[in-house]
């Protein structure tokens, strides 16, 4: 009797041939998802196949990104939290030397950063550094091999936008000083007139985001806290079960009527009210702090004048700040004057 093909055998056959056809991708997909989840063994196989096979149908790239994103993001407990151990495993397999060499690897890491609620900084940095190397070291990096010159393209802007504004980024939806420094470095090293038009708007808004939103990093529950919350929700059961429990307790006289809804609040009204009040306070604090203070004015002035000139992108940034910020430290006035604003 013929034994069904196992994924280990298919893996060996494909790596030996160095060629993955569309039907092979379909076979792999069926074998991986037949169990209902992606295992560490499956992840190992996908990583090895991607490295070993020089000719791959585009369907394999889709499977690679989808299945490994499932493994790193959606199958963690609690979901969306990439642990340091998982991050080390990911980086070891896609960038052991600190560089992403294939577009599928970049897409995978970017996907993980984009979808994860929390992700170690070194994974986010890997995406940003890959764009920097692709732009500035195009002749030496596979991802930048076809660039005619050191310039920022629309694709680079899309990657940066997705990484910088991902929930798992350094500052979550805010732009950190390290990220702002990277953007200034890219802008300084490329010709303002050579970059894609999308770069100027992105650069201006990203740096302004950093300067005008000096809030603390948005709260993301720790992995342990998220796990505790998931367990609480699971143990709590459905609203129907809860109401049934309340009714039984009332029938027994175990719970004073006046305390029932205050304690159980099955629809989360009390918590929603608290959340709304907290958001209102945070909004008022944010609006009161949308300013460029002395330290920020000093930093942005030094950063803009580092090469001794103000280019068009930097001038656009200054114009945006002057228009949008309700308060700007006087230290920035000489720079406005120099820029003709």
N, C-alpha and C positions, 0 to 999 in steps of 0.2 A: 504494500500500500504506500502510495506516495505521501511523504510528509509535507505539510504546508511550509512554505518559505518563511523563514524567520528573519527578523530585522538584522540580526548579526550576520547572517549569510549574505543578505542583500548589501549590507555595508561593505563586506569584504570584496564582493564582486565589483561594486561600483568604484571602490578605491583602487582596485587593481586595474580597471579599465580607464580610470580618469575621466569618465564621461557620464553625465546624468541626463537622460532624456525625460520628456514630460511624463511618460508612463511610469518612470522610476519615482518621480516626485509624488505621483498619485499613490503608488504602492507604499512609499514611506509614510505619507499622510494617513492612509488607512491603518497601517501598523501602529503608528504612534497614538492616534486618537481612538483606536478600538478599545483601549483600556479606560478611556474617559479622562485621562490626564497625561501630561508630559513628564517623564521621569528624568532623573539625572543621567541614566544610561542613554536615553533618547537625546538629551542635550549633548552628551559627549559624541554621539554618532554624527549629529548634524554639524558640530564644530569640525570634526575630523574630515567629513565629506567636503565641506566648504574649502578646507585647506588643500585637500589631496586632489580634487577634481578640477582640472583646468578648463574643461568644457561643461557648462551647466545650462540647461534650459531655464528660462526666466521663471518658470513655475517653482523651481527649487528655491530661488531667492525669496519668493513669497512665503513658502513653507518655513524656511529658515527664520525669517523675521517673526512670523505669526507664532510658530510653536515655541521659540525661545522667549518671546515676550510673554507668552502664557506661563512659561516656567518661572521666569524671574519676577513677574509682576502679579499675575492673577492667581498663581497657585501658592504664593507665600501665605503664611498665617501670622497675623491678619493680612488680608489682601492689600496689595499696593505698597508694602514696606520691604524694600530691598535691603537685606542685612549686609553688614561689612563682609561677612563670609561669602555671600552670594556675589557681592560686588567684586571681591578678589578673584572669584572663579570666572566671572564674566571677563574682567580685564586680562586675566591670564590667557584666555582663549581668543580674544580679539585683538589684544595689543600688548603682548608680553614685553615688547621693547619700548612701550610707551607711544606707539604710533598705530593708527588704524590704516590698513593697507588696501582694503576692499570696500566698495560702496555698500555691499550688503552688511558689513560690519558696522559702518557708520549709521546705516538706517536702523539696525538693531539697537545700538546704544542710544540713538536719539529717541527711538520708540520707547525704550525703557525709561529714559529720563522724562519723556513727555507724559507717560501714563502713570508712573509711580507717584504715590503720595509723599514718600520719603525715600531718598536715595543718597548714599555717601557722596561727598563732594568730589572725590577723585573720578567718579563716573561722569559727572557733569563737566568737569574740567577737561576730560578726554575729548568731548565733543567740541568744546570751544577751541582747544589747542589744535584739533584736527583741521578746523576751518582756517586758523591762523597759518598753519604749515602749508595747507593747500594753496592759500593766496600768496604767501610770501616766499615759499620754497617750492614753487610749482614744478621746477625741473627735477627736484629730488624726491617728490612724493607721488605715489601712484594716483592719489585722488586729484592731484592738480596737473597731471601729465599733459592734458590737452589745452591748457590755458595759453593763449597767445602772449599774455603779459601778466604782471602782478597787478591784478585789479579785482575788485569785489563785484561778483555777479549777482543776479537776481536769486540764483539758487543758494548762494552763500547767505544772503539776507534771510531767506526763508528758513534755513537751518538755524541761524543765530536767533531769529525771532522765536522759533519753536523751543530752543534750548533755554534761552534767557527767561522766557515767561512760563516755563513749565512749573507745575506745583512742586516738583522735586528739586528745583534749582537751588543755588546757594541762598538766595533771598526770597525763595518762592516767587511770587508775582512781582517782586521788586528787583531792581538792578543793584548789585553790590558794588563796592569800590573796586574789587578785583576785576569784576566783569567790565566796569566802566573803563578801567585802565587798559584792558584788552582792546576795547573798541577804539579808544584813542590811539593805541599803538597801530591798529589796522588802518585807521584813517590817515595817520601820519606817514605810514610806509607806502601808501598807494596814492596815485594821482587823483585829486578831487574830480577832475574832468574825465577820468578814465573809468570810474566806477559806474555801476548801474544806477539809474536815477532813484531806485528804491532805497539805496544806501543812505542818502542824505536824510530823508524823513525818518528812517529807522534810527540812525545815529543820533539825531537831534532829540527824538522822543525818548530813547533809551537813557541818554545822559541826563536829560531833564527829569526823567523818572527817578534816577539816582539822587539828584540834587533836591528835588521838591518833595520827595516822599521819604524822609528820614525816619520812618516808623520802625519799630522793632519788627523782626521777621514774623510774618503771620504765623499764628499758633498752629502747629501740626502735632496732634497727639503722638506720644512716643509709641513704639511698637507694643510695649507692655500695656499701656493705657488703652490702645486700640483693641488689643486682644481682650482686655477686661470688659470693654464696652460690648464687643461682639458676644462674649459669653453672657453678659447681662441680658442682651436682647434675646438671645437664644433661650435662656432660662425663663425669661418673662413670659414667653409664649405669645399667642395672638390676642388681639383686643377681645375677641369673643370669649376666649378662655378666661381672660382677666375679669370681664364683666360677670361671667358665670361665678367666678370665685368670690367676687364682691357680693353678689346676690346671696350666695350660700352663707357668707359670713354675716350678712345682715339678718338672714333668717335665724341664725343661731344667736344673734345678739352680741357677736364678738367685737363689732366695730361700731362706735358711735356714728350715727347718720351724718352729723355735721363734719366729720373728719374724712369720710369716704373719698370724695373727689379730690380733696386737698392732698391726700396721701397717695392715691393711685393715679390720678390725672392720666387716664389711658390714652388720651389724644394729644398729650404733650403741650397743653395750653400754657401752663405755668412756665415750662422751659422755653417755649416760643416767645413768651413775653420777656423773659430774662435775656434771651438772645437778642431780641429787638432793642432792648434798652442798652445792652453792651455795644451793639453795632452803632447806635446813635451816639454813644459816648466816644467811640473810636473815630467816627466820622468827624465829630466836633474837634477832637484832638488833632486829627490829620489836617483839617482845614486851617487850624491855628498854626500848624508847623510848616505849611507850604511856603517856605522861604529859603533864600540862599544865605546862610549864616557866614560868619567871618572865616571859619575853618574851610567851609566849602568854597567860598569866594577865593581864598588863597590857593586851594588845590586846583580849581578849574583855571585860574589865571596862569599858574605855573605850568599846568599841563598844556594849555593852548600855546603858550609862548616858548615851549621847550625847543622848538625848531626856529624860533625867532620871527615867525610870521603867523598871520591869521588867514587860514584858507576859507573857501566859500562855505564849507560844511560847518566849520567852527563859527563863522559869522552868522550862519543860520541858527546855530544853537544859541548864541548870545541874543539874537533878535527874539527868539522864542522865549527865553528866560525873562527878558525885559518886558515882554507883553504879558506873560502868564503869571509871573511870580508877584504876589502882593507885597513882598518885602525882600529887598536885595541889599546885602551889606555894602557900604560905600567903597570898600576896597576894590570892588569890581568896576567902579565908574571909569577909571583910566582905561580899562580894556574896552569898555563900550565906546569911549571916545576914539581909541585907536582903530576900532572897527567901523567908525563912522556912524554909530548909532546914537 
